[in-house]
Amino acid sequence: MAEWFDDEAFWRDLYPFMFTQERFEQASDEVEKIIKLTGVENGAALDLCCGPGRHTIQLASRGFTVTGVDKTGFLLQKAREHAAAACVDIDFIRQDMREYVRPAAYDLAVSMFTSFGYFAKKGEDIRVLSHLHKSLKPGGILVMEMQGKERLAREFQPIGGRELPDGRMLVEYRTIYDGWSRIHNKWILIDGEKARTFRLDITAYSGQELKDRLMAAGFSSIYLYGDLEGTEYGPTAKRLIAVARK
Ligand SMILES: C[S@@+](CC[C@H](N)C(=O)[O-])C[C@H]1O[C@@H](n2cnc3c(N)ncnc32)[C@H](O)[C@@H]1O
């Protein structure tokens, strides 16, 4: 059975909301911060679930040899167009994150903007992390950036809505299930008289849960932060960042 993230229409319809010009602009600053946080300044980099290539292109522009992996053809096409416009050469690969592995190939791997926790089976998330571990060179570093469960719990709202920059409305219903492990999102996209419903399920990771999964995948030195500047992962953390070394 197809899973929610296999639906190209989901990524296509929500593209103007998820990948705004502002988010594209932020990626340059985010990559600068990743370089500073990890100390990895050059070499080979993997952007797992690269989407339209926001960080892929910024890494390549700074001289990294970059591989961008994603499953969604529509987003990879966008990434290729952006890379061509930026005159950077990137190896884009269409593959499921559970399958992609290139042993001891990378100095740096990134998983940005909550591109993790999509699978119902815990083992599949660990499989992704094990492949990332395998794909790093010894001493290589993985950076993961996502919404943390601590903030989600602090600010949880079962219903929300907003007007998108292009005038459409997005109504969101959120349900927590499986003992506060998973979140079910029902998103209704309203475009004039038409409405379309998307359903997406994501595992919400606390800092400690993410650390445990990374350890289970073989990472030894793992640090958690609340932003890419390296602020402590404390009560006011906006994001959950893990920096794990092989
Ligand atoms: C929220 S987007 C983030 C994209 C990108 N990392 C960014 O920061 O702009 C999540 C991405 O994960 C990709 N994705 C979802 N499920 C996947 C899977 N099973 N294997 C590979 N990519 C997947 C989607 O196509 C999408 O590009």
The ligand as an SDF file (V2000), in Angstrom:
LIG
                    3D

 27 29  0  0  0  0  0  0  0  0999 V2000
    9.7920   18.4430    4.5910 C   0  0  0  0  0  0  0  0  0  0  0  0
   10.6010   18.0160    3.1080 S   0  0  0  0  0  0  0  0  0  0  0  0
   12.2460   18.6330    3.3970 C   0  0  0  0  0  0  0  0  0  0  0  0
   13.0690   18.8100    2.1590 C   0  0  0  0  0  0  0  0  0  0  0  0
   14.4640   19.3900    2.3570 C   0  0  0  0  0  0  0  0  0  0  0  0
   15.2500   18.5960    3.2810 N   0  0  0  0  0  0  0  0  0  0  0  0
   14.4090   20.8330    2.8030 C   0  0  0  0  0  0  0  0  0  0  0  0
   14.9100   21.1540    3.8910 O   0  0  0  0  0  0  0  0  0  0  0  0
   13.9060   21.6560    2.0440 O   0  0  0  0  0  0  0  0  0  0  0  0
   10.7800   16.2320    3.2580 C   0  0  0  0  0  0  0  0  0  0  0  0
   11.3980   15.5790    2.0540 C   0  0  0  0  0  0  0  0  0  0  0  0
   11.4980   14.1770    2.2710 O   0  0  0  0  0  0  0  0  0  0  0  0
   11.2520   13.5030    1.0510 C   0  0  0  0  0  0  0  0  0  0  0  0
   10.8400   12.1290    1.3560 N   0  0  0  0  0  0  0  0  0  0  0  0
    9.7220   11.7520    2.0020 C   0  0  0  0  0  0  0  0  0  0  0  0
    9.6980   10.4150    2.1670 N   0  0  0  0  0  0  0  0  0  0  0  0
   10.8420    9.9420    1.6120 C   0  0  0  0  0  0  0  0  0  0  0  0
   11.3900    8.6430    1.4890 C   0  0  0  0  0  0  0  0  0  0  0  0
   10.7560    7.5730    1.9650 N   0  0  0  0  0  0  0  0  0  0  0  0
   12.5910    8.5100    0.8910 N   0  0  0  0  0  0  0  0  0  0  0  0
   13.2300    9.6030    0.3870 C   0  0  0  0  0  0  0  0  0  0  0  0
   12.7440   10.8650    0.4700 N   0  0  0  0  0  0  0  0  0  0  0  0
   11.5590   11.0380    1.0940 C   0  0  0  0  0  0  0  0  0  0  0  0
   10.1920   14.3360    0.3680 C   0  0  0  0  0  0  0  0  0  0  0  0
   10.1240   14.0980   -1.0000 O   0  0  0  0  0  0  0  0  0  0  0  0
   10.6570   15.7480    0.7470 C   0  0  0  0  0  0  0  0  0  0  0  0
   11.5280   16.2330   -0.2060 O   0  0  0  0  0  0  0  0  0  0  0  0
  1  2  1  0
  2  3  1  0
  2 10  1  0
  3  4  1  0
  4  5  1  0
  5  6  1  0
  5  7  1  0
  7  8  2  0
  7  9  1  0
 10 11  1  0
 11 12  1  0
 11 26  1  0
 12 13  1  0
 13 14  1  0
 13 24  1  0
 14 15  1  0
 14 23  1  0
 15 16  2  0
 16 17  1  0
 17 18  1  0
 17 23  2  0
 18 19  1  0
 18 20  2  0
 20 21  1  0
 21 22  2  0
 22 23  1  0
 24 25  1  0
 24 26  1  0
 26 27  1  0
M  CHG  2   2   1   9  -1
M  END
$$$$
